[in-house]
């Protein structure tokens, strides 16, 4: 590090590692401040399914898939019913193809395009992932790369508790607090708040999203709204504080993610009355509050051997199976016995959904099926979950935090759940991968913006 301090301080070692690696690649000295010494298994990036939307990537082009900023922005607009931040959606779409190619070529990840299943709301295949399809592998790799880079230092465990501005309103320093409550002031011209949202702050969740407040929180316990509080003190604008990613398929027995691939390949969800209650393929996020509103806030995802085999590439699904949460039955009546659901309802629902899947009758909820379910049947008991919040500090297309008049606060950046994302309001606007895209995409953009500012400042100095 230079004598005057790092060129960039990154608060949060999840998606923030993208900013650290990109900034270091661009010649900056970076300090990563992370509150948890167990961040490799404790933050939201480590819990994700490692899907990053990439628009007009080389993998899409190789497969003849036509995609564009306009198409992605249109998908966001439809999914959010016109409430999503179009400026940010377009900025992220514009950089997303470059981002996933950088993840492969510079960060060294084994990236491929997911074409074996199609997530709700995406009009084309654009979700890119790694072979394991799990965030633990993703963050392990990024952390190894960052720790090995000579321009990146880590301060762990430590919490970034404040950001100081100078007389001109520019970032001048950060305050970092260690577990003993000792404070250290570190001078820096730029800071990226990548501390995620406030899912672990139960009071804020109850205030802004009461419909999911009693659901299981399946996210980092360090996501306590630090960025929201720091940014608000500095006059930052905030938006979409009611937005979040929910989920309707967290295995009740193991607290592992069953995954929505089961649904997209043909599974159905029954509540405790043994009945389906909504169009499952609408999206997994909105199924969180939908399931939370059902009797006992509990459901059963029912699938078959074909779906089971198709989902085995997903690490989360395998963990759920290995936990013993999956039960099997030879027919609908036996399934009712092992699940404890009413036999008549289970039998009727499985028969009706199979007929709809074969095209004999319309599905009463309007869903399409990949194929009808065939016995023997598998089932997993599931509960609703809150994964992470999607609202926060308003940022522009360069990840710069702005005030109430849309003016950037010089040197202050935000990414991921610390920033107001592109999911609009509530849970229904969330598109698969639109948690990692703002986490990685905004971090990548922030690094580029800080590097540009650094170059400009150097030119001014030597002029």
N, C-alpha and C positions, 0 to 999 in steps of 0.2 A: 504494500500500500504506500501511496505517496505521503509525504510529511503532513500535508494539509487534510488528509483523510481520503476516504474512497470517493470515486467519481459517482458512484451509485450505491445506495443502500437498498437492499431488497428485504422487505419484512415478510417472511413466509417461505418455507422451503418445500412448497408443493409446486404449483404451476410457476411460482416465482423463479424456480431453477431455470426455466426457459429464458427469462430475462437475464439472469446471471451469465448463462452460457453465451447468449447472443451478444450481450454487452462486452464480455471479455473477448469474444471473437473480433469485435469492432475496436479493440484496443483500450477498453476502460478497465479501471480497477474497481472491483465489486466486493461489497461486504454483504453476506446473507445472514440475517438475524432470524433465528427460529426459536420459538418458545418451548417446544417439546424435544427432548433428547431422543424420543422414540418416534420421530416424525416419519421414518420410513414405513411404519405400520400404523400411524395414528392420524394422518391427515386425509382430507377428502380425495386428493389425487390418488393415494394408495388404495382407496376404496372404490374407485371408479371402474368402468368396464373398458377404459382405454380407447374410446372412440372419438376421433377428431374429424369433423366435417371439413372437407377440402374441395374447393370449387375450381374446376378446370385443372385438376392435377394431372400429372403425366399418366397415372394409373387409369384415370377416367378416359383420357385421350387414347390410350392403348386399347381400351375396350370399346371405343366408339361411343362413349357416353357424352352427350352434349349437356354442358352445364354452364352457368354464367352467374355473375353478380345479380342480374335481374331475376333469374329463376330462383336463386336462394332467397333474395329479398321478398319475392312473392310468396314463397313458402312460409317465411316468418310472418308476413302480413296476414296470410290466411289462418295460420295456427293461432296467432294472437288476436284474431278478429280486429285487426287494424290498430292495436294498441302498442305493438312492439316498436322499439327505437330503430327507425329505418336508417338514420345516419350511421349508427353503430353497426347495424346488420350489414350494410353495404361495405363499410370499412373492413369488417372482419371477413366478409366474403371475398373481398378484393385481395386480402393477404393470405387467405387460408390455403390456397394451392401452393404458394411459395412456402408456407409454414410446414405443411406435411412433407414437402420435398426436402426442406432443411432438416427436419427430424430424421429423415433417412440418410441424407448425404453428409450432413455435418454433425448431428448428434449421434449418428450410428445406430439408429433403431431399425429393426426389420419391419418396414411398413408395407401394408397391402390394403387394397380396397375391398370392403365387405360387399359381396354380391350374393351371399347365400341366404340372406334374409333382408327384408325391406321394412324399415322402421316407419311408424305412422308420421305423416306430415311431410316427409321428404319426397319430392316428386321424382327424383332420380337417385341412384346409388351414389352417395358422396361420403359416407362414413369410412374413415381409414382407421386401421388398428394394427396391433402387433399379434403374433401367433397365439400368445397366451390369453389375450383379450382381458387383461386384468391390470389394474393400476399398480399393484405391488412390483411387478416386473418393470413397468414403465418408470416408476420413481427410483427404484434401485439403480437402474441404468443411468438416469439423469444425475442422481446424486454422486455416483462414481465419477462421471465425467466432470462434474463441477468441483469435487474435492481434489481431483488431479490437476485442475487448471491453475497455473501459477498466478493468474490475476484474480482469483476468487478466494476469499477468506470466509470462514464460517464463525459465527458467534452463537453457540448452542450450549445449554438452554439460556435464552434471554428473550425478553418481550420488548418490542418497540412500543413505548408508552406515550411518546409525544414527538411532534415535529415542530421545529422553530422556524419562523420566517424572519427575514431581516427587515430593515426599515422600508425597503422598496417592495415588500410583500413576496419575496422570493425565498425558497427553501434555503436555510442556512445550516441547519444541524438537526440531528435526531437525538432523542433521549432514550437510552436503553436501560432496562431494569433487570437485574439478575434474580435468581430465586431467593436470595437473602435480602431483597428489596434495596440493594445498593444500586445507585444510578450512575450512568456514564453518559456524558455528552460527546457526541461524535460529529464533527463538522463534515458536511457534504452538500453539494449543490442540487442533489436529486435523490428522491426516495420513491420506491414503488411499494404501495400497500397491496400485498398479495396474501393477506391473512384470512381470506374467505369471508363469509358473512356472519350471521348471528344465530345460526341454528341451535347452538348450545346455550343461548341466553333465553331461558324459558319465559321470562317476562316479556321480552320483545316479541317472541313468537306468538304468545297469547294475545298480545296487543294488535299485531299486524295480520296474523293468519289464524284466527281462533278455530277454524274448521279442522286444522291439522294438529292443534296444540296437544291433544291427548294421545296422538300416535307415537309410535316408537321413533326416537331420533337415531338415525343411522348415519352419523357423520362425526367429524372431529370435535372433541370436547374443547379444543382451543378456538373454535369458531364462536367468539363471544362478542362480536361487534366492535372490535378494537378500531378498525378502519373507519367505521361509521362515526364513532365518537371523536376520533382525531380529526377527521375531515370536517365534521360539523363544527368543531371548535374553530377551524380555520376559515369558515364561511363557505364551505363547499355545498353545492346543490345536491339533493338526494331525490331519488325517484324509485317507484315500483317496490316499495318496502313490503308490499303484500305478495310479492312474487316468490315462488319457490319450486323446487323439483320435489314432487312427492313420488311415492311408488306404492303399487298395490300388490306386490308379490315378494314380501320379505318372509322367509320361512319362519314360522312361529317357533318351531322346536330348536332351531340352530342359530337364528338371527343372521343367516346368510341370505344372499339374494338369489331367489329362484330364477329370476330373469324373465323378461318379456318375450324372449325368443320362443318360449313355450307357447305363448298366446299367438304370436304371429305365424307359427307353424301349425296352428289348429286347436290349441287347448281352449277350454272354456273355464269360466270362473263361476262357482256357486257360492251363495251365502249360507248362513246356518239354517235357513229354511229349505235348502236344497235347490234353490232356484237361481237362474241367471238374473241379473238385474241391470245390465247395461251393455252397450256395444264395446266389447273388450278391445277391439283393434283401434279404438279412438286414440289411445295413448296411455302409457303407464303412469305418467305424472298425475293426470287428473283422476286416475283410479285410486290414488291414495285417499283423497277426501271422500270419494264415492264409497269406498269400502269402509272408511271410518264412520260413515253415516248408516251402515247396515246393522242389523241385530248383532250384538256382541262384538261389533267391529272386527269380524273374522270371516275369512272365506276359504274355499278350497279350489285350487287350480287342478283341473282334471285333464290328463293327456294320455297318450298311448306309447307303445314301444317305438314307433317311427319318430315321434316328437322327442322322446327320450334320447335316441341316438343322434338326432340332429343337433341337440343342445349340448352334447358332451364336450364339444370344443371350448365351451365357456367355463372358465375356472370357477366362477361362482356357482354355476349349476352343479359341477362335479363335487364341490364342497358340500352342497346341500344334499346330494345323493349320499355322499360318504358319511354324512351326519346321521343318517337313518330317518330323515324327515320324509322321505318318499315311501308311500305305501302302495301295494299292488292288490288288485282283485281281478278275478276271472271274468266277472260280468257286472252289470249295473247293480244288481241286487247285492252282490258281495261287496261292491264298493260302498253301498249305503251302510253296510254293517261295519266296515273298517273305519269309516269316517264318522259314523254316528249321525248321519243325515237321514231325513225321511226317505224311505224307499220309493214311495210313489213319485215324489218330486224328482229324485235323482234319475229314476228310470225314464220319466217323461222328458226331462231336459236333455238327456243324452240321446234319446230317440229323435227328438225334434231337431237338435243341432246336427245330427248325422244326416237327416233328411234334407235339411237346408244346405249342408255341405255338398250333397249329391245333386242339388238343383231341383229337388222334387217340390219344395215349398220355399217361399221367401223367408229369410231369417227375420224374426219379429223385431230385432234391434237394427237390422240393416247391415250386418257385417258380412264380409266375404270370408271364405275358408280356403285354406291351402288344400286340405283333404279332410274327409270325415274321420272321426276317431273310431278305432276298432279295438275290441277287447283282445287281450286283457288291458285293464285301465290302471294308470298310476294317478296318484293324487298327493298334493302337498298342502298342508294347512298353512295359510298365509295371514299376515296382519298388515295394516297400512303403515307407511313410514314417511318421515320427513328426511330427505337426504341433504339438501342444502338450500339456503335462501338465494334468491336471484335478484334482489334489489340492493341498492347501496348508493355510492357516490357517482354522480353523473360525470361521464368522461366524454371527450371528443374522439374523433377518428384516429388520434395518435396516442390514446390512453391517458391524455392529460386531464386531471381533475379540474372541473370548471365550477365557477360560483353561480349565484342565482341569476346573473346577467349573461351567462354562457361565456364568461371570460376565464381563460386558463389561470390557475394558480401556479406561477412559474416554479418548476422543479418538482411538482407533486403529481404522481401518477397512481393509477389503481388498475387492478386486473382481477379476473375471476369474480368470486362472490363479494369481494370488497367493492366492486363497481356495480352500477345499475346495468343489468344485462339486456338481452334482447327477447326475453320471454313475456313481455307485457305484464299483465296483472294475474294474480292467482297461480294455479297449478296447470291450467289447461293450455297455456301458451308455450310450454316447454317442448322443444324438439330434441330428439336423441342427439347427444354430442354437444348441445348448446350450453353445457356446463364447462367442458374442457375447452371449447373454442374461445370463449372470452378469457378463460384462465391462461391458455397458451398464446392465443392470438394477441390479446392486449399486452401480455408480458413481452412478446416479440416486438410489437409496435413500440412499446415504451422504451425498450433497449435501443431501437433505431433512433427514436426521437432524442433520447439523452445523448447518444453519440453525435448526432447532428448539432445539438446545442454545444457540446464539448468542442467540436471542431470550429464552430462559429466563434466561441469564446477565445479559442487559441488564435484564430485569425485576427480578432479584434486586438488581442494583446500584442501581436507582432506587427500590427499595421503601423 
